[in-house]
Amino acid sequence: MTQDGSELKRMVEEFASCAKCREEIVEIGRLPASEFAFHWKPYARRGPPFKYVFLTWEPPSLTASDARGTGIEEGLVDVPLQFFVRTFLFAHPDDASFLITNMAKCSIKTDDICQRTRDRRWHYCSCYLKRELLIARGCRSQFTLISVGLLPRRFLERRSAILEGVMDPHSIYRITHYSRRCEARFSTFAECQRHDFESFCDRFRPQYQNFIATGDNGNFRCHKTAIGDFQRMFKWRDELRVGLQLAR
Ligand SMILES: [Zn+2]
């Protein structure tokens, strides 16, 4: 097993030419090529092996304009999640070793077809997911898998063969998905603990702003900080601290 990420890179190149979902799923086969052109590129930092792996997916969209705007950009990176992982899961942010990947390796717009074909796409892409997780684990005996939203965890628990030889499917953690659809869950949680939330914001705001300005060589600079960013991180910290040792 190589440790320099070349194996992961090779796999990403391989699934760029995979046509399985297009061949097997009728609704996708009917789509014009331009609507099925995207392949997910995982975000990898300091690995393999990685200490944490996050499983994301295209959430159901709220509106038609939402569907047009999201889900098809390559390497979509959630900035609050990036900061959260470095800050709360690692004592030293520079050591943060993690992978953010998608359940589907080929992605389509977050519309009705995306929803209806989700299970089948995840099924056909699962051979890549398994390979990816084995690469992610590398020589480590264990890594922590975190489902962004409930669906990846539920899918993997029900199809236990996918994680066979990788890890126990019942040991997957979960955080609330960062989609617009979940906004109310984050804000309600913060409002219920207003005092704690305010001190949380005061404590982490300077660090977060510095991260946006300088993190990943300035790649996050165009991100506009919003109160919602802090609401998410505040809830994620609560969701994970039950089972994991958080650094803060
Ligand atoms: Zn696929």
Boltz pocket constraint, residues with backbone or C-beta under 6 A from the ligand:
constraints:
  - pocket:
      binder: B
      contacts: [[A, 18], [A, 20], [A, 21], [A, 22], [A, 104], [A, 105], [A, 106], [A, 121], [A, 124], [A, 125]]
      max_distance: 6.0
